[in-house]
């Protein structure tokens, strides 16, 4: 126990301590503070998650704030002070419960580390009473600070009611200007209060209502009025949303408990237990009692007795368990989570190291997913080690991707509101740490019997799949925009994350060429024979549109809504309202794609030029290019890769005369720039770093990406670059060989 005799009692809070008198009693075991006193003692202590503050408290004269806590300096800190008693609400109020036992010694055990941690310098004591002739009193005794071992940490008390309020200790006054008397009558030693006539009363009862606050009492009425009720309030203004109606002829207040007299129990006591935190939360100042009867001779009557206010966390119900068994391939489940009730727990196992995927979709409310490994003792569910969790807001789909070792696992689903859901689980054996064969979880046809094509696919911020294309048949019940009709081929389809459900379809023109999705707000930009348009995230409303007098070939959108378009060889940037920022026509042979950096708005352009090599019999050669330009001035080049002069491709001794083309650009979710091109042969500028023709960057490890002895097939080339500087990080070829052939070189499958 702390001996106060060994400490110097000091003022705390600069000018807060006015005539507060501290004295030490009981050979150092008790500290007494009277008047308007804020005190502290030097008490250096590192508060951890296991720190507990234990003491007994007593007060016979209430002030405004009685509390105890820790601090690092001399500035008062409500976020480190635990209020126990007082007429004002200040500090941490979970232990502001002393009023029901005022005048008696009450033992407290506060788990400080559950509220804050860190290195403290002082132990603080508050006895605030800002009045003339302040006489508030606080006594603290048998105080100790200790660390509770983790295994000894008790579970929060559940459904342990406080003793009934002694109403004689609380001033009862009129409430909200509605009270016409007479006075409330107390009986039973302060346990019962009677209201007669037209009464609206309030009791000074500061209390922090939390999600776990319970109001328990018994009620009786011998004569019905218009409103009989009980509740809480912060001020003297009538609050229907904080008053629980129990009885009466008028509809007013929270009516979930308006059942008195329904079963013929008028004139009898009925017990109530209300979880107040299910209806409202916050710091309250008053307990309110209502006996409304607006007639000439009011005679309504209400009795309340054994009123208790306490904290009672709900014990979570046991989960509903679903056995998914050994997972190899794909398994699907459809179910409903109750809003208030047990969570769902799926148990499964994998017998090989596997690439594991979870998709939770079809939600009507927010739901979260937690993946756990079952430990050696069989502990899973809420107790197993967490591997991953998905907690997207709202009704967005939840996705988890993990590599799992052989073993047993659980997948926990919970929600705050009732929702249906579709759950897709898939596990694909991971060969040597790198999956060679991906499991197909969903496959479908889009369109009909005509010449159908999907031109773009993106993932929205809510994990929906957005597909754009031109289809001879409808992909689903469609909305038409920009003059489209039921036969227009251009369609935008939103599919669920698993691809198993069509969320919406929008028709736009007869030809869509490209589509992109804003990675922050989900807005959809589309280019086609209608020009360029930006739709909202659900694809059912046009935010802005520009008809450019011809078809738009390529589009991209940045996080701030800036859009870049490519129409022929003309590149244009647009702001988030659809106003033109800059425009430049590229002096190039072919311009094939544009992209925009989602973060910096830097614009990228690719294609290829027809050139000739005067040092090689004036032979023609196609040379790919990739440039970065300023979005506010598209003529302002930031950097360029490739685009070499055709005359240099052999003059330095290197033979880089294979044709190269730039086709597609994309900024990946990893923030890097990705390039897709084509090359007609092994000796090309794609062997090098894009700036010089001496630094190799081509990754080669087998016959499908090493062009040696491949004749001159048209091969795919893809590369990853730094989006800011254009530095080429790595590149690789991709093609398929058929085998050896006399005459030199393997026959290869290519676009030829």
Residue, then its C-alpha position, 0 to 999 in steps of 0.5 A: x500500500x502507498x504511504x502518503x507520509x512518504x510523499x510531498x503533497x503538491x498543487x496540481x493544474x497551475x491555477x486550479x488548486x484554490x484553498x484546497x487543504x490536504x491532510x494525511x491520516x491513518x499513519x499515511x494510509x489515507x489522503x483527505x482533500x477538502x475545499x477546491x483542491x487539485x493535488x499531485x504527488x511525484x510518482x514515476x511509473x511506466x503504465x502498461x496494458x496490465x497496470x491496475x490502480x486500486x484504492x478506496x474512496x469516500x465523500x460526504x460532501x459532493x463537489x463538481x469533480x472528484x477523481x484520481x489519475x496520472x499525468x506527465x506534467x502540471x496541465x490537467x488532463x481529462x483523458x488521464x483522470x478517472x472521475x468517481x463523483x461530482x455534479x459535472x462531467x469531466x474526465x474518464x467517466x466509466x467509474x463515475x458511479x459513486x453517487x449511489x453509495x455516497x457517504x460510504x467507503x467504496x473500493x475501486x480497481x481500475x485497469x488503467x492500461x486499458x485506457x492509456x499507457x506510457x511513462x507518467x510522473x505524477x499521481x493526481x487527485x481531484x476535488x473540484x468545487x468552484x464556489x465560494x466557501x467550497x466544502x467538497x471532500x474526497x478521501x482516498x485510502x489503501x491505494x496501490x498500483x500494480x501489474x496484473x499478470x496477463x493470465x490473471x486478467x479478469x474478464x469484464x464483469x457481466x450483468x452484475x447490477x449496482x445496488x439500488x439508488x438511494x433517491x433521498x441523496x439526489x435533489x429532485x427538481x422540475x424538468x423541462x418546464x413541463x412540471x405542474x406538481x405536486x412534489x415527488x414523494x419518497x418512501x422505502x428509505x429512498x428506494x421508491x419515488x411516487x409521482x402524482x398529477x402532471x409531473x416531470x422530474x429530474x435527478x442530478x445524476x451524471x453518468x456516461x452512457x456506453x454501449x453496455x449501460x443498463x437501466x433496471x427498475x420496477x414500475x407501477x401505475x394505478x391511474x393511467x395518464x398520457x405518458x409514463x416514462x423514465x430516461x436520461x438527459x443532458x440539459x433541461x430541454x425535453x428529449x423524446x429520443x432519450x425517454x423510454x415510454x412505459x405506459x399512457x394514452x399518447x405516443x411519445x418517446x422511445x416506445x419499445x417498452x410501452x407494454x405496461x397494462x397490456x396483459x392486465x397488470x395495471x396496478x401491479x409492479x412490473x420489472x424492466x431491464x433496458x440496455x440504454x446503450x442500444x438507443x443512445x450514448x454519451x455523457x448525461x447529467x440527469x435521470x428523468x421521470x415522467x408522469x404526464x397528464x394534461x387535463x383539468x384535474x390530473x390524477x395520473x400516478x407513477x411509482x418507480x422503485x429499486x432503480x439501478x444503473x450499471x455496466x453489463x457487457x453482453x456475452x457474445x453468443x457462440x458462433x454458428x459453425x459450418x464445416x467446409x472440410x478439406x479445401x482443394x479447388x473452389x467451394x461456395x456458400x450462401x447464407x444470412x448473418x443476423x444483425x444481433x446474434x452469433x457470428x458465422x465460423x467456417x472451419x476448413x483444412x488444406x493438406x498442401x501449401x496452397x494459394x488461398x482466396x476468400x471473396x465475401x460479397x452480396x452484402x446488404x450491410x457491413x461485414x468483416x472477415x478474419x482468417x485464423x490458424x487453429x493452433x496445436x491445442x485445437x484453439x481456433x475461432x476467436x482464439x487462434x492466431x490471426x493470419x489476415x483480416x478484411x474490413x472494408x467499410x459499408x457493404x463492399x466486398x471483402x477479399x483475402x489472398x494468402x499462401x497457407x501451409x498445411x493445417x486447420x483454419x477458421x474463417x470468422x464472419x461478423x456484422x453489426x446488421x443483418x445481411x445475406x452473403x455469398x462466400x467463395x473459398x478457393x485453394x490451389x496447391x502451390x508448387x515449389x512456392x509458385x503456383x503453376x496452375x490457377x484455380x478457376x472460380x468463375x467462368x462465363x460467356x458475355x454477349x450473344x452469337x454476334x461479333x462480341x468483344x470485351x475491351x477493358x476490365x477494372x476493379x473498383x474500390x469496392x472490389x466490384x469487377x467493371x467490364x466494358x465491351x461491345x456485345x450483340x446481346x444484353x448482359x442484363x437489365x440495362x440502363x441507357x445513357x447518352x442517347x443509347x437504346x436497347x439495341x446499342x452494343x456498347x455496354x458497361x457491366x458491374x459484376x460482383x467480386x467473384x464474377x458470379x452476380x451482375x450488379x448493373x448494366x449500362x448501355x453507351x453508344x454502339x462502340x466502346x473502345x476503352x474504360x478506366x476506373x478511379x481508384x479512390x471514388x470508383x468513377x468510371x471513364x469511358x471512351x467510344x463513338x459518343x466521345x468521352x464520358x465519366x459515370x458515377x461509381x454505379x454506372x447509372x449517372x453521367x457526371x460529365x461528357x464531351x462529344x469530340x466529333x469522332x470516336x475516342x480510342x483510349x482513356x485513363x483517370x487519376x485519383x483527383x478525377x483528371x482524365x486523359x484521352x487519345x483520339x487518333x494522335x491527339x492527346x487531351x487532358x480534362x479536369x474533374x468537371x470535364x473542362x479541357x486542360x491541355x491538348x497536343x497532337x503527337x507528331x508520330x507514325x502511330x500513337x496506340x495508348x495513353x495512361x495517367x499516374x493516379x497520384x501525380x497526374x503525369x501522362x504517358x504516351x506510347x506507340x511507334x514510328x516508321x524510320x529508316x537506317x541509312x547505314x543499312x541500305x536504307x532499310x525500314x525499321x519500326x521504333x517503339x517510343x514511350x514518353x511522359x508529359x506534363x498534364x497541364x502542358x502536353x507539349x512539355x516532355x518529362x522523359x522518353x524511353x526508346x524512340x532511337x534514331x533509325x540510323x543509329x541502330x547498326x552504326x555502333x556495331x549493335x544490330x537492333x534492326x528488329x521492328x518494335x512497337x508500343x501498344x499498351x500502358x498501365x500504372x499498377x496497384x504497386x505504383x509502377x508503370x507497366x508497358x506492353x509491346x511487340x518485337x519482330x525478332x531477337x535483336x532489338x532495342x527492347x534488349x536494353x534499358x531504353x536510354x542507351x543500347x549498352x545496358x541490358x535489362x532483359x530477363x531470360x530464363x527459358x526457351x519461352x523468353x530467350x529469343x536465341x535461335x528463334x528466327x523472327x517471330x513477333x514476340x510479346x514484350x512487357x516491362x516494368x518502369x519507374x513512373x517518375x524517372x522512366x528508369x526501366x527496371x526489368x523487361x521480358x519477352x514471351x513466345x512459344x516454340x514448336x521445335x527445331x527446323x532444318x535451315x536454322x532456327x526453331x519454328x515459333x507461334x506468333x502473330x505471323 
